[in-house]
Amino acid sequence: MVDDRWRSEVENSVRMAQGYLNDMAALRDGTQKASVRVRIAGDMAFLNMKSRELGHTRQEFDYPIPVHDAEALLRLCVGGLIDKTRHYVRHAGFLWEIDVFEGENAGLTVAEIELPSADTEFARPDWAGREVTDELRYYNLALAERPYAQWADEEKR
């Protein structure tokens, strides 16, 4: 993120904890074709599967589950847990999700936008930093395995 001007436009914020039932190695070596995530977001919980493709479009399946089940599943997760607060900001007709990470990923802020299709045009906000969509290390699964605190200074630029 370039700066914090987006904060004055926040519509809603939700604290999240999430973990993964598989790891990056399984995706890298091709033994699994999707990440499997459990997430608690506020007072709701979800089990999510996301296809392993890099880039702008991926298949995603999201199912609500009881919070008690999510808490138990988080204890089974591999790698570290992701702690973050997701802030929702509207800009030029689209809803942006801005994740401010905590814990081992503190200092990292990532913004993303869900578009109806990969070729949808949108106005890029002034506060947005550089494009990192195709950089695997920014994916939450990668951050669970190798958190931001372990990155070299040149990786953080």
ABEGO torsion letter per residue (X at the ends): XABAAAAAABABBBBBBBBBABBAAAAAAGABABBBBBBBBEABBBBBBBBABBEABBBBBBBBBBAAAAAAAAAABBEBBBBBBBBBBBBGGBBBBBBBBBEAABGBBBBBBBBABAABBBBBBAABBBBAAABAAABAAAAAABBAAABBAAAAX
